[in-house]
Amino acid sequence: MNMILGRIRQRSRAAVAGLAAIYVLSQVGCGPTYPKEIVDEAIVQLCKEEYALDVKVKIIGNTVGVYIPIENLFDNALAISGEAAEKINDVLLSVSRVTLSTDAALNFYIVIAQDPILPEVEVILIRYVRDIKMLHFNQISRGEFGRRMIIDIKLTPQAQKEKVLRGVFDKLNISKADEFIQEYLRTSEVSTIGDIGYWNDIFYMKDIGMGEFLSLQIADRIKGKFITDDSLKESYRLTAIKGEFLQEGGRSFFRFSINAQPLNIEAMGLESEGGSEVVFETAVQEIADVIHGYKYDAFWNVEVVDMISQQVLFAAQQELEDFRKKRINVEELRRWYR
């Protein structure tokens, strides 16, 4: 299943990202067109009246979530179908129009798409509202705008939990477990973006924080480098990457764990105990650029973990900026060998 999902992600991202980057942005007026009291109703109404789409909306904190069921979400080539991509884009446009013209303090929006025949798989898109405004005022390019949206295709978390629970009850020969399972799912905590989902007519979502959003976006952009950069593709096979925004001892920090296997260790002159400078260089460059682009400073430092060598690179805020401005190089950043 993970291999199938991987193919769907790879074949679908370009189509959805391309559509997501061609918004016709609303003009920002003096007063709110959509007062905060009717934001959810406005999104539902726009989708219905202008695109004949039925959606459900939920708002938690400064995050609005939109669910849309789409028949034939995926095509025979394991990609989001063209018709489905257009519907997703119509929803994105509707949500953007509302969030740009409301007095509600909304920072993020989430769009979840599922095929009613296969709700166990979901397409999830997350956008930072201010990015739309920055594109509107030509403060970022269309290409950068497209890279700033998180797009993922994954198994619906609550569907997987229900499957596991039913398997346990079956082994225990307990036949009437539906009520317990539904209560367990309803009370399950949605602590990370990965827990977000829609299952059995219930939204499972959270108020997204900037740190977590950036950790996932940066990880996705690093992954993209290993896929699109010819020199990296010829030298490494990226098997895993994980971005996290963590807190320890009252301090927040980013951690990026990267498993990029060299295709020819001897030819590259790499020692088994020493991590690749290229992996660190690629990761730190992307981290520094994104954090600078968002002017984000609510963190203590950044860790980059080379999972092959178990070498860890540390960089404080000022070091990241010095690296971005080419005042220091990767070798000059502090390291700790496990």
C-alpha positions in Angstrom: 0.0 0.0 0.0 2.8 2.4 0.8 4.4 1.8 -2.6 1.0 2.5 -4.3 0.6 5.7 -2.3 4.1 6.7 -3.3 3.2 6.4 -7.0 -0.1 8.3 -6.5 1.8 11.1 -4.8 4.5 11.3 -7.5 2.0 11.4 -10.4 -0.5 13.7 -8.7 1.5 16.5 -7.2 2.4 18.3 -10.3 -1.2 18.5 -11.6 -2.6 19.7 -8.3 0.2 22.1 -7.6 -0.2 23.6 -11.1 -3.8 24.2 -10.6 -3.3 25.6 -7.1 -0.9 28.2 -8.5 -3.4 29.8 -10.9 -5.8 31.4 -8.5 -7.8 34.4 -9.6 -7.2 36.3 -6.4 -10.0 38.4 -4.9 -9.4 42.1 -4.3 -8.9 43.0 -0.7 -11.5 45.6 0.2 -11.8 48.0 3.1 -14.4 46.0 4.9 -15.0 42.3 5.3 -17.2 40.8 2.6 -17.6 37.7 4.8 -17.9 38.5 8.5 -16.2 36.0 10.9 -19.6 34.8 12.0 -20.5 33.3 8.6 -17.2 32.1 7.3 -18.2 28.5 7.2 -21.6 29.2 5.6 -19.9 31.5 3.0 -17.5 28.7 1.9 -20.3 26.2 1.6 -22.5 28.6 -0.3 -19.7 29.7 -2.7 -18.8 26.1 -3.5 -22.5 25.2 -4.1 -23.7 28.2 -6.0 -20.6 28.7 -8.2 -19.3 25.2 -8.7 -22.2 22.9 -7.7 -19.9 21.3 -5.1 -21.2 20.1 -1.7 -18.6 20.6 1.0 -18.4 20.5 4.8 -16.6 23.1 6.8 -15.1 23.1 10.3 -13.2 25.9 12.0 -10.8 25.3 15.0 -8.9 28.2 16.3 -7.2 30.0 13.4 -7.6 27.1 11.0 -10.5 26.3 8.7 -11.0 22.8 7.3 -13.0 21.9 4.2 -14.0 18.4 3.2 -15.1 17.5 -0.3 -16.1 14.0 -1.6 -15.1 13.5 -5.2 -16.1 10.4 -7.2 -13.3 9.0 -9.4 -10.7 11.0 -7.5 -8.0 8.9 -9.0 -7.6 7.7 -12.5 -6.2 4.4 -14.0 -2.7 5.8 -14.1 -2.7 6.2 -10.2 -2.9 10.0 -10.4 -5.6 12.5 -9.3 -7.9 12.7 -12.3 -8.2 15.9 -14.3 -11.8 16.4 -13.3 -11.0 15.8 -9.7 -8.1 18.3 -9.8 -10.4 21.0 -11.2 -12.9 20.4 -8.4 -10.2 20.6 -5.8 -9.0 23.9 -7.4 -12.5 25.3 -7.3 -12.7 24.6 -3.6 -9.2 26.1 -3.1 -10.4 29.2 -5.0 -13.6 29.5 -2.9 -11.7 29.2 0.4 -9.1 31.7 -0.7 -11.8 34.2 -1.7 -13.4 34.0 1.7 -10.2 34.0 3.8 -9.0 37.1 1.9 -12.2 39.0 2.5 -13.1 38.2 6.1 -12.3 39.8 9.5 -11.8 36.3 11.0 -8.3 35.7 12.2 -7.5 32.7 9.9 -3.9 31.6 9.5 -4.3 28.3 7.6 -6.8 26.4 5.6 -7.0 22.7 5.0 -8.8 20.9 2.1 -9.5 17.2 2.4 -10.7 15.2 -0.6 -11.8 11.6 -0.6 -13.5 9.3 -3.0 -16.7 8.0 -1.4 -15.9 4.5 -2.7 -12.4 4.6 -1.1 -12.5 7.0 1.9 -9.6 5.1 3.4 -7.3 7.3 1.2 -7.3 11.1 1.4 -5.8 14.0 -0.4 -4.9 16.8 1.9 -3.8 20.3 1.0 -2.7 23.0 3.5 -2.1 26.6 2.7 -0.9 29.5 4.8 -3.4 32.4 4.2 -0.7 35.1 4.1 1.0 33.4 1.2 -2.1 34.1 -0.9 -1.8 37.8 0.0 1.9 37.8 -0.7 1.3 36.5 -4.2 -1.5 39.0 -4.7 0.9 41.9 -3.9 3.7 40.3 -6.0 5.9 39.7 -3.0 6.5 36.1 -4.0 6.5 34.4 -7.4 4.0 32.0 -8.7 6.6 29.2 -8.5 7.4 30.0 -4.9 3.6 30.2 -4.2 3.2 26.7 -5.5 6.0 25.3 -3.4 4.6 26.8 -0.3 1.5 24.6 -0.2 1.6 21.2 1.5 0.1 18.5 -0.7 -0.1 14.9 0.6 -1.9 11.7 -0.3 -2.1 9.3 2.6 -4.1 6.7 4.3 -6.9 8.2 6.4 -5.6 8.0 10.0 -8.9 7.2 11.6 -9.6 4.4 9.0 -6.3 2.8 9.9 -7.1 3.0 13.7 -10.6 1.5 13.1 -9.1 -1.3 11.1 -6.6 -2.2 13.9 -9.3 -2.0 16.6 -11.6 -4.3 14.6 -8.8 -6.8 14.1 -8.2 -6.9 17.9 -11.9 -7.4 18.7 -12.2 -10.1 16.0 -9.3 -12.0 17.7 -11.0 -11.6 21.0 -14.3 -12.8 19.5 -16.1 -9.7 20.6 -18.9 -9.0 18.1 -20.5 -5.8 19.4 -17.6 -3.3 19.3 -19.0 -0.5 17.1 -20.0 1.8 19.9 -16.6 1.5 21.7 -14.7 2.0 18.4 -16.6 5.1 17.5 -16.3 6.6 20.9 -12.5 5.9 20.9 -12.1 7.6 17.5 -14.3 10.6 18.5 -12.1 11.2 21.6 -8.7 10.5 19.8 -6.4 13.5 20.0 -5.4 15.1 16.8 -1.9 16.2 17.9 -0.1 16.5 14.5 -0.9 17.4 10.9 -0.5 13.7 10.1 -3.5 12.9 12.3 -5.8 15.2 10.3 -8.6 13.3 8.5 -12.3 12.8 7.7 -14.0 9.6 8.7 -17.6 8.5 9.2 -18.9 12.1 8.8 -16.5 13.5 11.4 -13.8 16.0 11.0 -10.5 15.2 12.7 -8.4 18.3 12.6 -6.3 20.7 14.7 -5.3 24.4 14.8 -2.1 24.3 12.8 1.0 26.0 14.2 3.5 27.8 12.0 6.5 25.7 13.2 4.8 22.4 12.3 3.7 23.8 9.0 7.2 24.9 8.1 8.8 21.7 9.2 6.6 19.7 6.8 7.0 22.2 4.0 10.8 22.3 4.3 11.0 18.5 4.4 8.8 18.4 1.2 11.1 20.9 -0.5 14.2 19.0 0.4 12.6 15.8 -1.0 11.9 17.7 -4.2 15.5 18.7 -4.5 16.6 15.0 -4.5 13.9 14.3 -7.1 14.5 17.1 -9.5 18.2 18.0 -9.2 20.2 15.9 -11.7 23.4 15.8 -9.7 21.5 14.6 -6.6 19.5 12.0 -8.5 22.7 10.6 -10.0 24.4 10.3 -6.6 21.8 9.6 -4.0 18.6 7.6 -3.5 16.4 9.4 -0.9 14.5 6.7 1.0 13.1 8.7 3.8 12.8 12.3 5.2 11.0 13.6 8.2 10.5 17.1 9.4 9.5 17.9 13.0 8.9 20.9 15.1 9.7 19.9 18.7 9.8 21.3 22.2 12.3 20.3 24.9 13.2 22.2 28.1 10.9 25.1 27.1 12.7 25.6 23.8 11.3 24.9 20.3 13.5 23.6 17.5 13.4 22.0 14.1 14.6 18.5 13.4 15.0 17.0 9.9 16.0 13.3 9.6 17.2 12.3 6.2 18.0 8.9 4.7 19.8 9.6 1.5 21.8 6.6 0.4 24.9 7.2 -1.7 24.7 5.2 -4.9 28.5 4.8 -5.1 30.2 5.3 -1.8 33.7 4.5 -3.0 33.6 6.8 -6.0 32.3 9.7 -3.8 35.1 9.1 -1.3 32.7 8.9 1.7 33.8 7.4 4.9 31.2 5.2 6.7 31.4 7.3 9.9 31.2 10.7 8.2 28.0 12.1 6.8 27.9 13.5 3.3 28.5 17.2 3.0 26.2 17.3 -0.1 23.2 16.0 2.0 23.8 18.6 4.7 24.5 21.4 2.2 21.2 20.7 0.3 19.2 20.5 3.5 20.6 23.5 5.3 20.3 25.7 2.1 16.6 24.8 1.8 16.0 25.3 5.6 17.7 28.7 5.6 15.9 30.0 2.5 12.4 29.0 3.7 12.9 30.3 7.3 14.2 33.6 5.9 11.4 33.8 3.4 8.8 33.5 6.2 10.8 35.7 8.6 10.2 33.0 11.2 12.2 33.3 14.5 10.2 31.4 17.1 12.7 28.6 17.4 16.0 27.9 19.2 18.0 26.0 16.6 17.8 23.4 13.8 19.0 19.8 13.7 19.8 17.9 10.5 20.2 14.2 11.1 22.1 12.1 8.5 20.4 8.7 9.2 23.1 6.8 7.3 26.0 8.0 9.4 24.0 9.1 12.4 25.8 12.4 12.2 23.9 15.4 13.4 24.4 19.0 12.3 23.3 21.8 14.6 22.6 25.4 13.5 21.3 28.3 15.5 19.2 31.1 14.0 22.1 33.4 13.3 24.2 30.6 11.9 21.5 29.8 9.4 21.4 33.4 8.3 25.2 33.5 8.0 25.1 30.4 5.9 22.4 31.8 3.7 24.5 34.9 3.1 27.6 32.7 2.5 29.5 34.0 5.5 30.0 30.5 6.7 29.9 27.0 5.1 28.5 23.7 6.2 31.8 22.6 7.7 31.9 25.5 10.0 28.5 24.7 11.6 28.7 22.8 14.8 28.4 19.0 14.7 27.9 16.2 17.2 28.7 12.6 16.3 26.4 10.0 18.0 
